């Protein structure tokens, strides 16, 4: 199990904070695995600024690229929230 600290654009972060989004679509450049922990940090790219809000999640399911129309090298991960820092 690895811990990954990730930028999360504010629109996607808000959807996670409202429990509307429990998945991540990412380039699989970190070799994500089921059981890994994602620490998503709310980020405003236009200002290159983090807000301090974070959501910690665990990867509970994955669909790897190369199938179902997902480009090779990408992954869709279903996540379960563990904690949040507001």
Secondary structure as GFF3:
##gff-version 3
##sequence-region A 1 86
A	DSSP	beta_strand	3	9	.	.	.	ID=ss1
A	DSSP	alpha_helix	10	17	.	.	.	ID=ss2
A	DSSP	beta_strand	23	27	.	.	.	ID=ss3
A	DSSP	beta_strand	37	44	.	.	.	ID=ss4
A	DSSP	beta_strand	49	64	.	.	.	ID=ss5
A	DSSP	beta_strand	74	85	.	.	.	ID=ss6
###
